[in-house]
């Protein structure tokens, strides 16, 4: 897991090195997510990197009936992860990332619920790793790592330390 998270750190480092224009102009979350996905593609050879991908093979990515987890469509069924690293045809789901801007003052719970659901091994579309990052203009303001349907405190601390070591997060 640390190998994959190190790739995310490298992609974030490249993102912050090359996307300062977008960060300084305070563009919306979607262009930032797209550009981060471009940098992730360079790190994950043999995997597809997609934004707002709502499929698992031929099936639409939906939460189980009666789930308390909020969704992104008007019918309250489908969810669209910000970024996924996967193999579409198999399907094989490695990594899902939820991205927020630090200027977003909406509650974090929506993204946290999505990551818990997307990494829940009891659901048919489980991703091995979930990452939540809040992007500030100069560095990552906040991060969390999810595995097995819950936040992984040890990996979250490790990931935050890796970001700090590379200058992407304040102490």
Buried (B, 14 or more C-beta within 10 A) or exposed (E): BEEBBBBBBBBBBBBBEEBEEBBEEEBEBEEBBBBBBBBBBEBBEEBBBBBBBBBBEEEEBBBEEEBEBBBBEEEEBBBBBBBBBBEBEEBEBBBBBBBBBBEBEEEBEBBBBBBBBBBBEEBEBBBBBBBBBBBBBBBBBBBBBBBBBEBBEEBBEBBBEBBBEBEBBEE
